[in-house]
Amino acid sequence: MSRQLLGSLLAAAVIVVVVVVVVTAKFGSTSAAERESLETRQEQRLEAEEERREDAEDRREDER
Amino acid sequence: MEDLVETLTRGNTAEVKVLLASIALALGVYQLTVIAVGYGRLRVPFLAPPPALAAHRAVGDTIALLLLCTGIMCLSVYGFEDERAVHAYAGTALLSVLALKVIVVRRDFGLGRFLPLLGGTVFALLALTWATSAGEFLA
């Protein structure tokens, strides 16, 4: 009886683990932490691009 | 309460809610199988009805806790939204019928024969509540 009960509860635990793995995999990059890091990376990229553009403009003005 | 939920879920309230509801739904499907063994409708060599009934009770307690947490999170952060009326009504009905089922399981009140009906209703409402929120989120 106790072994069967334990087996049934173990099966339920396996179901929980499978659902956690499948659902979190489905979330992908929608989690807040990942979204934040993605936004930070995008901001850094934009800032770097802007700096490069400003440097190029400064250089062009100096040449004139 | 909203701040507590946001802190506990680290801003991922919807994701945590979807995960908890999905676990509850999957365990609900498992519960249907286990109770079929418990009532002797389904015979499997590796599980007798008494341990199946005990497992059904234990897993049912876990599901009730999961649904309570999900309901509290949902109400405290989102409240009753008009555009999600079906989800709100289904969720409220789910927790109400679940509470009634728990009372009947613990106290009976001569309503024990309605347990299969109550269990089926709980599962149907759980499926509807999941489909109108988590299902759409995961689609």
Backbone of each chain as ProteinMPNN parsed JSONL, in Angstrom:
{"seq_chain_A": "MSRQLLGSLLAAAVIVVVVVVVVTAKFGSTSAAERESLETRQEQRLEAEEERREDAEDRREDER", "coords_chain_A": {"N_chain_A": [[0.84, -1.212, 0.0], [1.848, 1.313, 0.96], [4.031, 1.541, -0.715], [2.842, 1.669, -3.214], [1.394, 4.016, -2.925], [3.457, 5.836, -2.6], [4.651, 5.569, -5.105], [2.605, 6.621, -6.712], [2.572, 9.283, -5.862], [5.102, 10.003, -6.598], [4.882, 9.824, -9.343], [3.169, 11.974, -9.752], [4.892, 14.022, -8.994], [6.776, 13.837, -11.023], [5.215, 14.632, -13.185], [4.817, 17.306, -12.483], [7.451, 18.297, -12.714], [7.901, 17.905, -15.459], [5.957, 19.636, -16.572], [6.884, 22.104, -15.584], [9.357, 22.303, -16.926], [8.53, 22.255, -19.653], [6.73, 24.483, -19.826], [8.31, 26.671, -18.942], [10.25, 26.604, -20.894], [8.728, 27.328, -23.057], [8.142, 29.958, -22.412], [10.488, 31.311, -23.024], [12.235, 34.142, -24.019], [10.597, 35.883, -22.649], [10.638, 36.419, -20.001], [10.893, 38.666, -17.212], [13.482, 39.314, -16.307], [15.124, 38.545, -18.446], [14.061, 40.155, -20.433], [14.728, 42.654, -19.438], [17.553, 42.562, -19.526], [17.882, 42.336, -22.243], [16.814, 44.776, -23.119], [18.672, 46.489, -21.905], [20.994, 45.772, -23.284], [20.27, 46.583, -25.858], [19.973, 49.34, -25.456], [22.616, 50.009, -24.807], [23.852, 49.404, -27.223], [22.633, 51.276, -28.928], [23.53, 53.652, -27.737], [26.292, 53.426, -28.149], [26.366, 53.503, -30.927], [25.407, 56.071, -31.38], [27.44, 57.583, -30.185], [29.557, 56.948, -31.878], [28.629, 58.128, -34.214], [28.569, 60.816, -33.461], [31.302, 61.245, -32.969], [32.296, 60.899, -35.558], [31.077, 63.04, -36.837], [32.282, 65.176, -35.454], [34.92, 64.794, -36.251], [34.676, 65.321, -38.997], [33.959, 68.0, -38.905], [36.298, 69.08, -37.786], [38.105, 68.595, -39.846], [37.206, 70.365, -41.757]], "CA_chain_A": [[0.0, 0.0, 0.0], [2.662, 2.537, 1.048], [4.886, 1.627, -1.894], [1.988, 2.132, -4.319], [1.083, 5.423, -2.662], [4.694, 6.57, -2.889], [4.789, 5.57, -6.566], [1.611, 7.553, -7.268], [3.013, 10.647, -5.566], [6.304, 10.209, -7.42], [4.377, 10.085, -10.708], [2.665, 13.35, -9.733], [6.068, 14.906, -8.961], [7.362, 13.81, -12.377], [4.333, 15.474, -14.01], [5.113, 18.7, -12.138], [8.753, 18.633, -13.303], [7.726, 17.992, -16.923], [5.212, 20.868, -16.877], [7.781, 23.244, -15.325], [10.34, 22.355, -18.02], [7.864, 22.605, -20.922], [6.171, 25.836, -19.784], [9.391, 27.674, -18.883], [10.885, 26.616, -22.22], [7.806, 28.061, -23.932], [8.242, 31.386, -22.094], [11.641, 31.834, -23.74], [12.811, 35.408, -23.564], [9.571, 36.808, -22.178], [10.737, 36.655, -18.563], [11.251, 40.063, -16.928], [14.937, 39.444, -16.201], [15.702, 38.492, -19.793], [13.614, 41.346, -21.152], [15.533, 43.768, -18.938], [18.925, 42.487, -20.039], [17.793, 42.604, -23.677], [16.645, 46.226, -23.263], [19.949, 47.12, -21.549], [21.925, 45.549, -24.396], [19.829, 47.426, -26.976], [20.312, 50.728, -25.113], [24.071, 50.155, -24.92], [24.183, 49.39, -28.643], [22.206, 52.567, -29.472], [24.43, 54.689, -27.226], [27.58, 53.265, -28.832], [26.168, 53.977, -32.305], [25.289, 57.525, -31.312], [28.781, 58.104, -29.904], [30.342, 56.809, -33.099], [28.139, 59.13, -35.155], [29.028, 62.128, -32.996], [32.748, 61.304, -33.217], [32.495, 61.074, -37.005], [30.698, 64.425, -37.151], [33.344, 66.039, -34.909], [36.097, 64.65, -37.111], [34.387, 66.009, -40.25], [34.018, 69.438, -38.634], [37.711, 69.425, -37.593], [38.749, 68.565, -41.161], [36.818, 71.581, -42.451]], "C_chain_A": [[0.869, 1.253, 0.0], [3.573, 2.699, -0.17], [4.079, 2.143, -3.093], [1.642, 3.621, -4.177], [2.277, 6.296, -3.017], [4.905, 6.683, -4.402], [3.839, 6.566, -7.217], [2.048, 8.993, -7.053], [4.251, 11.006, -6.388], [5.899, 10.534, -8.86], [3.858, 11.518, -10.805], [3.832, 14.338, -9.75], [6.732, 14.977, -10.334], [6.536, 14.698, -13.319], [4.634, 16.95, -13.764], [6.421, 19.147, -12.803], [8.628, 18.824, -14.816], [7.022, 19.299, -17.305], [6.106, 22.093, -16.679], [8.764, 23.406, -16.489], [9.68, 22.845, -19.312], [7.394, 24.064, -20.916], [7.279, 26.891, -19.737], [10.14, 27.742, -20.215], [10.038, 27.432, -23.193], [7.888, 29.57, -23.686], [9.376, 32.029, -22.89], [12.117, 33.137, -23.146], [11.765, 36.386, -23.053], [9.684, 37.08, -20.685], [11.285, 38.064, -18.328], [12.764, 40.251, -16.903], [15.579, 39.468, -17.582], [15.326, 39.712, -20.609], [14.47, 42.544, -20.766], [16.934, 43.746, -19.54], [18.948, 42.767, -21.54], [17.681, 44.113, -23.934], [17.955, 46.948, -22.971], [20.933, 46.982, -22.692], [21.582, 46.46, -25.581], [20.191, 48.889, -26.716], [21.801, 50.975, -25.285], [24.493, 50.242, -26.388], [23.835, 50.751, -29.281], [23.136, 53.683, -29.034], [25.773, 54.642, -27.95], [27.489, 53.797, -30.251], [26.131, 55.497, -32.351], [26.655, 58.171, -31.084], [29.657, 58.073, -31.158], [29.963, 57.888, -34.115], [28.647, 60.526, -34.768], [30.525, 62.3, -33.249], [33.044, 61.588, -34.689], [32.174, 62.499, -37.41], [31.769, 65.403, -36.682], [34.566, 66.025, -35.812], [35.908, 65.428, -38.419], [34.482, 67.518, -40.059], [35.456, 69.907, -38.463], [38.441, 69.511, -38.93], [38.455, 69.838, -41.943], [37.572, 72.755, -41.857]], "O_chain_A": [[0.682, 2.148, -0.825], [3.858, 3.814, -0.607], [4.57, 2.949, -3.884], [1.604, 4.37, -5.153], [2.138, 7.346, -3.644], [5.284, 7.736, -4.914], [4.213, 7.27, -8.155], [1.915, 9.829, -7.947], [4.427, 12.147, -6.814], [6.489, 11.398, -9.508], [4.075, 12.197, -11.808], [3.777, 15.362, -10.432], [7.193, 16.037, -10.758], [7.09, 15.423, -14.145], [4.701, 17.745, -14.701], [6.494, 20.231, -13.38], [9.171, 19.772, -15.381], [7.434, 19.983, -18.241], [6.096, 23.011, -17.499], [8.975, 24.516, -16.978], [10.201, 23.736, -19.983], [7.627, 24.798, -21.877], [7.188, 27.905, -20.429], [10.607, 28.807, -20.617], [10.57, 28.141, -24.047], [7.727, 30.367, -24.61], [9.243, 33.155, -23.371], [12.371, 33.241, -21.946], [12.011, 37.592, -23.023], [8.92, 37.881, -20.145], [12.044, 38.589, -19.143], [13.273, 41.244, -17.424], [16.453, 40.288, -17.863], [16.133, 40.245, -21.37], [14.884, 43.337, -21.612], [17.441, 44.768, -20.003], [19.899, 43.356, -22.055], [18.339, 44.662, -24.818], [18.324, 47.89, -23.672], [21.627, 47.936, -23.043], [22.465, 47.029, -26.222], [20.651, 49.595, -27.613], [22.214, 51.999, -25.829], [25.362, 51.033, -26.756], [24.614, 51.304, -30.057], [23.497, 54.553, -29.827], [26.327, 55.678, -28.32], [28.408, 54.458, -30.733], [26.729, 56.129, -33.223], [26.987, 59.179, -31.708], [30.386, 59.018, -31.46], [30.816, 58.478, -34.779], [29.09, 61.303, -35.614], [30.969, 63.362, -33.686], [33.911, 62.395, -35.025], [32.885, 63.104, -38.213], [32.128, 66.336, -37.4], [35.165, 67.059, -36.106], [36.823, 66.098, -38.896], [35.005, 68.233, -40.914], [35.817, 70.989, -38.926], [39.286, 70.383, -39.13], [39.299, 70.339, -42.686], [37.393, 73.89, -42.298]]}, "seq_chain_B": "MEDLVETLTRGNTAEVKVLLASIALALGVYQLTVIAVGYGRLRVPFLAPPPALAAHRAVGDTIALLLLCTGIMCLSVYGFEDERAVHAYAGTALLSVLALKVIVVRRDFGLGRFLPLLGGTVFALLALTWATSAGEFLA", "coords_chain_B": {"N_chain_B": [[-0.597, 44.114, -1.106], [-0.333, 43.626, -3.827], [2.261, 44.569, -4.278], [3.717, 42.723, -2.787], [3.225, 40.348, -4.2], [4.385, 41.062, -6.663], [7.021, 41.33, -5.829], [7.636, 38.752, -4.88], [7.382, 37.285, -7.22], [9.25, 38.464, -8.729], [8.575, 40.376, -10.607], [7.533, 38.835, -12.61], [4.769, 38.133, -12.716], [2.615, 37.236, -14.382], [3.827, 35.101, -15.761], [4.487, 33.335, -13.656], [1.957, 32.803, -12.69], [0.8, 31.538, -14.902], [2.419, 29.283, -14.999], [1.854, 28.01, -12.522], [-0.904, 27.526, -12.845], [-0.826, 25.837, -15.046], [0.52, 23.627, -14.02], [-1.381, 22.842, -12.138], [-3.49, 22.134, -13.859], [-2.371, 19.983, -15.3], [-1.931, 18.201, -13.198], [-4.562, 17.88, -12.552], [-5.574, 16.376, -14.678], [-4.164, 14.059, -14.176], [-5.334, 13.444, -11.738], [-7.911, 12.672, -12.528], [-7.401, 10.23, -13.721], [-6.298, 8.792, -11.587], [-8.425, 8.771, -9.746], [-10.235, 7.296, -11.138], [-9.084, 4.806, -10.97], [-9.207, 4.568, -8.21], [-11.99, 4.411, -7.736], [-12.438, 2.031, -8.908], [-13.083, 1.915, -11.58], [-11.162, 1.84, -13.444], [-8.76, -0.553, -13.955], [-5.566, -1.297, -12.924], [-2.528, -3.157, -12.803], [-0.519, -2.296, -11.09], [-1.475, -0.539, -9.193], [-3.616, -0.297, -6.496], [-7.073, 0.281, -5.455], [-7.279, 1.546, -2.711], [-4.635, 2.874, -2.133], [-4.705, 4.531, -4.367], [-6.855, 6.209, -3.85], [-5.851, 7.522, -1.603], [-3.639, 8.814, -2.715], [-4.988, 10.471, -4.495], [-6.257, 12.207, -2.728], [-4.041, 13.475, -1.515], [-2.716, 14.687, -3.708], [-4.794, 16.26, -4.543], [-5.019, 18.093, -2.423], [-2.665, 19.491, -2.853], [-3.191, 20.63, -5.359], [-5.335, 22.281, -4.669], [-4.047, 24.149, -3.045], [-2.282, 25.29, -4.907], [-4.136, 26.46, -6.667], [-5.374, 28.28, -5.012], [-3.266, 30.034, -4.405], [-2.741, 30.966, -7.011], [-5.182, 32.209, -7.601], [-5.246, 34.252, -5.655], [-3.011, 35.744, -6.459], [-3.852, 36.53, -8.995], [-6.184, 38.052, -8.485], [-5.159, 40.084, -6.799], [-3.306, 41.433, -8.388], [-4.404, 41.804, -10.992], [-7.193, 42.022, -10.654], [-10.79, 42.203, -11.25], [-11.261, 42.173, -14.539], [-13.021, 43.675, -17.213], [-12.645, 42.856, -19.876], [-11.763, 40.338, -19.52], [-13.793, 38.751, -18.541], [-14.933, 36.167, -18.693], [-12.844, 34.549, -17.831], [-12.54, 35.544, -15.224], [-15.065, 34.953, -14.03], [-15.124, 32.174, -14.372], [-12.89, 31.42, -12.867], [-13.658, 32.28, -10.307], [-15.923, 30.68, -9.905], [-14.662, 28.217, -9.999], [-13.005, 28.203, -7.664], [-15.012, 28.373, -5.772], [-16.571, 26.021, -6.162], [-14.571, 24.183, -5.676], [-14.038, 24.697, -2.978], [-16.475, 23.871, -1.912], [-16.333, 21.176, -2.556], [-14.157, 20.339, -1.001], [-15.256, 20.724, 1.531], [-17.338, 18.841, 1.466], [-15.824, 16.491, 1.18], [-14.447, 16.448, 3.631], [-16.49, 16.714, 5.624], [-18.766, 15.479, 4.698], [-21.819, 15.552, 5.036], [-23.856, 14.047, 3.984], [-23.616, 14.28, 1.305], [-21.835, 12.871, -0.14], [-22.196, 11.251, -2.4], [-22.26, 12.973, -4.468], [-19.688, 13.639, -5.027], [-18.145, 12.695, -7.346], [-19.413, 14.216, -9.368], [-18.908, 16.814, -8.458], [-16.112, 16.792, -8.567], [-15.689, 16.447, -11.318], [-16.828, 18.823, -12.224], [-15.098, 20.677, -11.052], [-12.755, 20.077, -12.48], [-13.563, 20.705, -15.1], [-14.088, 23.46, -14.862], [-11.554, 24.304, -14.151], [-10.138, 23.727, -16.48], [-11.421, 25.502, -18.234], [-10.828, 27.978, -17.027], [-8.045, 27.962, -17.231], [-7.742, 27.835, -20.019], [-8.756, 30.302, -20.83], [-6.86, 32.073, -20.038], [-4.038, 31.236, -19.29], [-3.723, 29.462, -21.43], [-4.122, 31.128, -23.657], [-1.975, 32.814, -23.243], [0.196, 31.132, -23.641], [-0.151, 30.347, -26.224]], "CA_chain_B": [[-0.598, 42.724, -1.591], [0.196, 43.634, -5.191], [3.722, 44.715, -4.172], [4.251, 41.444, -2.286], [3.181, 39.405, -5.329], [5.396, 41.499, -7.64], [8.34, 41.036, -5.266], [7.83, 37.293, -4.836], [7.519, 36.753, -8.581], [10.31, 39.284, -9.343], [7.998, 41.06, -11.77], [7.029, 37.863, -13.601], [3.494, 37.639, -12.174], [1.855, 36.48, -15.384], [4.534, 33.844, -16.04], [4.341, 32.443, -12.493], [0.539, 32.425, -12.668], [0.616, 30.562, -15.99], [3.107, 28.045, -14.606], [1.089, 27.357, -11.441], [-2.171, 27.041, -13.403], [-0.53, 24.706, -15.926], [0.81, 22.484, -13.137], [-2.668, 22.421, -11.574], [-4.267, 21.457, -14.906], [-1.747, 18.679, -15.574], [-2.234, 17.332, -12.056], [-5.999, 17.6, -12.632], [-5.724, 15.237, -15.605], [-3.66, 12.897, -13.426], [-6.341, 13.147, -10.721], [-9.024, 11.94, -13.151], [-6.942, 8.842, -13.911], [-6.109, 8.158, -10.273], [-9.717, 8.53, -9.087], [-10.873, 6.191, -11.876], [-8.518, 3.598, -10.329], [-9.736, 4.558, -6.839], [-13.386, 3.959, -7.762], [-12.497, 0.712, -9.527], [-13.513, 2.0, -12.983], [-9.972, 1.534, -14.24], [-7.951, -1.51, -13.195], [-4.169, -1.419, -13.344], [-1.903, -4.124, -11.893], [0.457, -1.69, -10.173], [-2.089, 0.397, -8.241], [-4.895, -0.752, -5.942], [-7.934, 1.432, -5.141], [-6.999, 2.35, -1.492], [-3.563, 3.861, -2.305], [-5.107, 5.506, -5.39], [-7.691, 7.215, -3.177], [-4.972, 8.323, -0.734], [-2.847, 9.695, -3.593], [-5.926, 11.471, -5.017], [-6.467, 13.191, -1.664], [-2.799, 14.24, -1.317], [-2.492, 15.535, -4.886], [-5.896, 17.232, -4.522], [-4.638, 19.157, -1.481], [-1.635, 20.295, -3.526], [-3.866, 21.423, -6.41], [-6.128, 23.328, -4.001], [-3.095, 25.178, -2.616], [-1.813, 25.968, -6.123], [-5.214, 27.285, -7.206], [-5.585, 29.384, -4.073], [-2.165, 30.989, -4.652], [-2.959, 31.573, -8.327], [-6.346, 33.094, -7.483], [-4.851, 35.445, -4.884], [-2.121, 36.526, -7.322], [-4.658, 37.061, -10.093], [-7.064, 39.097, -7.964], [-4.422, 41.215, -6.236], [-2.578, 42.189, -9.42], [-5.241, 42.16, -12.145], [-8.574, 42.306, -10.259], [-11.785, 41.741, -12.216], [-11.209, 42.995, -15.75], [-14.185, 43.449, -18.073], [-12.295, 42.114, -21.093], [-11.454, 38.954, -19.14], [-14.92, 38.388, -17.682], [-15.119, 34.7, -18.671], [-11.775, 34.026, -16.966], [-12.829, 35.941, -13.838], [-16.212, 34.182, -13.534], [-14.74, 30.75, -14.311], [-11.981, 31.273, -11.729], [-14.441, 32.411, -9.069], [-16.742, 29.459, -9.795], [-13.73, 27.116, -9.718], [-12.621, 28.213, -6.247], [-16.217, 28.121, -4.98], [-16.91, 24.593, -6.247], [-13.483, 23.461, -5.008], [-14.268, 24.845, -1.534], [-17.615, 22.995, -1.598], [-15.865, 19.786, -2.643], [-13.325, 20.084, 0.178], [-16.176, 20.601, 2.679], [-18.037, 17.547, 1.337], [-14.832, 15.439, 1.444], [-14.099, 16.446, 5.066], [-17.645, 16.602, 6.521], [-19.762, 14.667, 3.987], [-23.169, 16.13, 5.065], [-24.739, 13.215, 3.164], [-23.475, 14.675, -0.111], [-20.704, 12.116, -0.68], [-22.485, 10.681, -3.724], [-22.067, 14.014, -5.486], [-18.258, 13.941, -5.193], [-17.69, 12.598, -8.743], [-19.948, 15.359, -10.108], [-18.155, 17.995, -8.026], [-14.752, 16.653, -9.101], [-15.762, 16.704, -12.762], [-17.084, 20.259, -12.394], [-13.846, 21.373, -10.718], [-11.822, 19.911, -13.594], [-14.065, 21.459, -16.264], [-13.871, 24.886, -14.602], [-10.101, 24.527, -14.189], [-9.756, 23.738, -17.893], [-11.943, 26.749, -18.818], [-10.055, 29.09, -16.464], [-6.701, 27.881, -17.821], [-7.815, 28.126, -21.455], [-9.056, 31.712, -21.064], [-5.747, 32.932, -19.614], [-2.732, 30.611, -19.537], [-3.735, 28.893, -22.783], [-3.923, 32.238, -24.593], [-0.62, 33.324, -22.995], [1.18, 30.192, -24.185], [-0.419, 30.106, -27.66]], "C_chain_B": [[0.028, 42.624, -2.993], [1.727, 43.71, -5.178], [4.368, 43.409, -3.742], [4.324, 40.427, -3.426], [4.259, 39.756, -6.362], [6.806, 41.167, -7.153], [8.624, 39.539, -5.302], [8.075, 36.713, -6.228], [8.598, 37.495, -9.364], [9.816, 39.91, -10.648], [7.438, 40.143, -12.841], [5.682, 37.271, -13.152], [2.741, 36.76, -13.163], [2.504, 35.117, -15.639], [4.353, 32.838, -14.893], [2.91, 31.906, -12.411], [0.265, 31.338, -13.721], [1.241, 29.224, -15.604], [2.302, 27.288, -13.544], [-0.214, 26.766, -11.981], [-1.938, 25.825, -14.296], [-0.21, 23.449, -15.12], [-0.504, 21.937, -12.577], [-3.489, 21.647, -12.607], [-3.697, 20.059, -15.198], [-2.025, 17.702, -14.432], [-3.726, 16.972, -12.031], [-6.283, 16.415, -13.548], [-5.278, 13.952, -14.897], [-4.692, 12.458, -12.374], [-7.508, 12.332, -11.293], [-8.662, 10.462, -13.319], [-6.879, 8.111, -12.572], [-7.457, 7.84, -9.616], [-10.493, 7.422, -9.821], [-10.371, 4.857, -11.323], [-9.113, 3.454, -8.932], [-11.162, 4.035, -6.758], [-13.549, 2.601, -8.451], [-12.971, 0.718, -10.969], [-12.374, 1.61, -13.926], [-9.103, 0.602, -13.392], [-6.555, -1.585, -13.78], [-3.465, -2.314, -12.316], [-1.003, -3.495, -10.822], [-0.144, -0.719, -9.158], [-3.473, -0.102, -7.811], [-5.75, 0.467, -5.575], [-7.578, 2.197, -3.849], [-5.822, 3.321, -1.635], [-3.888, 4.911, -3.36], [-5.954, 6.605, -4.757], [-6.848, 8.129, -2.29], [-4.144, 9.305, -1.564], [-3.734, 10.816, -4.144], [-6.14, 12.586, -3.992], [-5.24, 14.097, -1.521], [-2.554, 15.198, -2.486], [-3.579, 16.621, -4.948], [-5.598, 18.401, -3.58], [-3.62, 20.095, -2.12], [-2.276, 21.202, -4.579], [-4.646, 22.577, -5.777], [-5.221, 24.48, -3.576], [-2.598, 25.992, -3.818], [-2.879, 26.932, -6.655], [-5.494, 28.487, -6.313], [-4.516, 30.469, -4.299], [-2.376, 31.719, -5.971], [-4.103, 32.58, -8.274], [-5.999, 34.378, -6.744], [-3.974, 36.359, -5.739], [-2.923, 37.255, -8.396], [-5.509, 38.246, -9.605], [-6.289, 40.32, -7.498], [-3.734, 42.053, -7.308], [-3.505, 42.671, -10.541], [-6.673, 42.557, -11.768], [-9.559, 41.7, -11.258], [-11.756, 42.668, -13.425], [-12.382, 42.635, -16.652], [-13.851, 42.596, -19.295], [-11.915, 40.664, -20.798], [-12.555, 38.409, -18.223], [-15.094, 36.875, -17.563], [-14.101, 34.071, -17.729], [-12.096, 34.314, -15.494], [-13.978, 35.108, -13.254], [-15.864, 32.697, -13.398], [-13.834, 30.501, -13.105], [-12.709, 31.344, -10.401], [-15.282, 31.158, -8.836], [-15.865, 28.266, -9.422], [-13.395, 27.059, -8.234], [-13.831, 27.924, -5.351], [-16.565, 26.632, -4.962], [-15.833, 23.752, -5.549], [-13.662, 23.513, -3.489], [-15.407, 23.918, -1.094], [-17.175, 21.535, -1.589], [-15.024, 19.429, -1.408], [-14.213, 19.886, 1.414], [-16.871, 19.246, 2.654], [-17.08, 16.384, 1.651], [-14.592, 15.316, 2.952], [-15.304, 16.141, 5.957], [-18.777, 15.74, 5.966], [-21.143, 15.339, 3.897], [-24.145, 15.342, 4.182], [-24.638, 13.52, 1.674], [-22.345, 13.919, -0.808], [-20.938, 11.579, -2.076], [-22.308, 11.703, -4.851], [-20.593, 14.332, -5.756], [-17.761, 13.785, -6.631], [-18.166, 13.781, -9.593], [-19.167, 16.634, -9.765], [-16.738, 17.977, -8.597], [-14.716, 16.969, -10.59], [-15.974, 18.18, -13.044], [-15.816, 21.062, -12.117], [-12.878, 21.277, -11.898], [-12.261, 20.732, -14.804], [-13.821, 22.959, -16.084], [-12.386, 25.237, -14.632], [-9.623, 24.626, -15.64], [-10.203, 25.047, -18.556], [-11.122, 27.951, -18.333], [-8.663, 29.133, -17.077], [-6.738, 28.33, -19.288], [-8.022, 29.618, -21.726], [-7.943, 32.645, -20.569], [-4.402, 32.311, -19.987], [-2.639, 30.065, -20.955], [-3.461, 29.967, -23.826], [-2.497, 32.771, -24.489], [0.42, 32.444, -23.679], [1.02, 29.979, -25.693], [0.507, 30.915, -28.567]], "O_chain_B": [[0.787, 41.706, -3.304], [2.403, 43.026, -5.945], [5.421, 43.025, -4.251], [5.329, 39.739, -3.603], [4.955, 38.877, -6.871], [7.673, 40.778, -7.936], [9.707, 39.109, -5.702], [8.863, 35.783, -6.4], [8.836, 37.191, -10.532], [10.534, 39.965, -11.646], [6.929, 40.608, -13.86], [5.483, 36.057, -13.204], [2.286, 35.67, -12.818], [1.813, 34.102, -15.722], [4.101, 31.655, -15.122], [2.679, 30.735, -12.11], [-0.419, 30.351, -13.448], [0.665, 28.164, -15.852], [2.094, 26.08, -13.655], [-0.589, 25.648, -11.627], [-2.744, 24.894, -14.31], [-0.615, 22.346, -15.487], [-0.718, 20.725, -12.544], [-4.107, 20.633, -12.284], [-4.441, 19.086, -15.326], [-2.315, 16.528, -14.663], [-4.107, 15.904, -11.554], [-7.118, 15.563, -13.243], [-5.921, 12.909, -15.002], [-4.898, 11.265, -12.15], [-8.027, 11.427, -10.64], [-9.482, 9.572, -13.096], [-7.338, 6.977, -12.439], [-7.623, 6.784, -9.006], [-11.296, 6.707, -9.22], [-11.132, 3.896, -11.219], [-9.478, 2.354, -8.516], [-11.51, 3.306, -5.83], [-14.66, 2.084, -8.562], [-13.235, -0.342, -11.537], [-12.591, 1.123, -15.036], [-8.754, 0.926, -12.257], [-6.37, -1.889, -14.958], [-3.754, -2.248, -11.121], [-0.759, -4.097, -9.777], [0.583, -0.138, -8.352], [-4.368, -0.301, -8.632], [-5.218, 1.563, -5.403], [-7.574, 3.428, -3.887], [-5.973, 4.494, -1.295], [-3.417, 6.045, -3.277], [-5.798, 7.783, -5.079], [-7.08, 9.336, -2.221], [-3.965, 10.462, -1.186], [-3.3, 11.963, -4.25], [-6.197, 13.763, -4.348], [-5.366, 15.317, -1.419], [-2.226, 16.367, -2.285], [-3.315, 17.753, -5.354], [-5.887, 19.554, -3.899], [-3.687, 21.314, -1.961], [-1.949, 22.385, -4.679], [-4.625, 23.702, -6.277], [-5.58, 25.648, -3.726], [-2.504, 27.218, -3.756], [-2.577, 28.061, -7.042], [-5.81, 29.574, -6.797], [-4.826, 31.658, -4.374], [-2.212, 32.937, -6.05], [-4.005, 33.671, -8.835], [-6.405, 35.466, -7.154], [-4.154, 37.576, -5.753], [-2.703, 38.436, -8.666], [-5.542, 39.301, -10.237], [-6.691, 41.454, -7.759], [-3.596, 43.266, -7.146], [-3.401, 43.815, -10.986], [-7.303, 43.34, -12.48], [-9.208, 40.797, -12.017], [-12.182, 43.819, -13.339], [-12.702, 41.462, -16.84], [-14.633, 41.74, -19.708], [-11.762, 39.858, -21.716], [-12.278, 37.699, -17.257], [-15.367, 36.357, -16.48], [-14.429, 33.189, -16.936], [-11.944, 33.448, -14.633], [-13.885, 34.617, -12.129], [-16.26, 32.045, -12.431], [-13.985, 29.5, -12.405], [-12.424, 30.576, -9.482], [-15.349, 30.64, -7.722], [-16.268, 27.412, -8.632], [-13.487, 26.001, -7.612], [-13.691, 27.305, -4.297], [-16.819, 26.052, -3.906], [-16.136, 22.741, -4.915], [-13.467, 22.514, -2.797], [-15.325, 23.266, -0.053], [-17.586, 20.756, -0.729], [-15.169, 18.344, -0.844], [-13.963, 19.004, 2.236], [-16.983, 18.579, 3.683], [-17.468, 15.415, 2.304], [-14.541, 14.208, 3.486], [-15.179, 15.401, 6.932], [-19.657, 15.321, 6.718], [-21.593, 15.663, 2.798], [-25.132, 15.891, 3.692], [-25.467, 13.076, 0.88], [-21.943, 14.269, -1.918], [-19.997, 11.46, -2.86], [-22.218, 11.346, -6.026], [-20.275, 15.176, -6.595], [-17.024, 14.648, -7.11], [-17.422, 14.287, -10.433], [-18.813, 17.421, -10.643], [-16.225, 19.0, -9.05], [-13.823, 17.672, -11.064], [-15.387, 18.735, -13.973], [-15.493, 22.003, -12.842], [-12.254, 22.269, -12.275], [-11.44, 21.376, -15.457], [-13.404, 23.646, -17.016], [-12.001, 26.319, -15.076], [-8.816, 25.489, -15.984], [-9.459, 25.633, -19.342], [-10.765, 28.828, -19.12], [-8.157, 30.205, -17.406], [-5.888, 29.097, -19.739], [-7.53, 30.144, -22.724], [-8.068, 33.866, -20.667], [-3.713, 32.794, -20.885], [-1.602, 30.19, -21.608], [-2.681, 29.763, -24.756], [-1.881, 33.133, -25.491], [1.402, 32.943, -24.229], [1.934, 29.494, -26.359], [0.408, 30.822, -29.79]]}, "name": "protein", "num_of_chains": 2, "seq": "MSRQLLGSLLAAAVIVVVVVVVVTAKFGSTSAAERESLETRQEQRLEAEEERREDAEDRREDERMEDLVETLTRGNTAEVKVLLASIALALGVYQLTVIAVGYGRLRVPFLAPPPALAAHRAVGDTIALLLLCTGIMCLSVYGFEDERAVHAYAGTALLSVLALKVIVVRRDFGLGRFLPLLGGTVFALLALTWATSAGEFLA"}
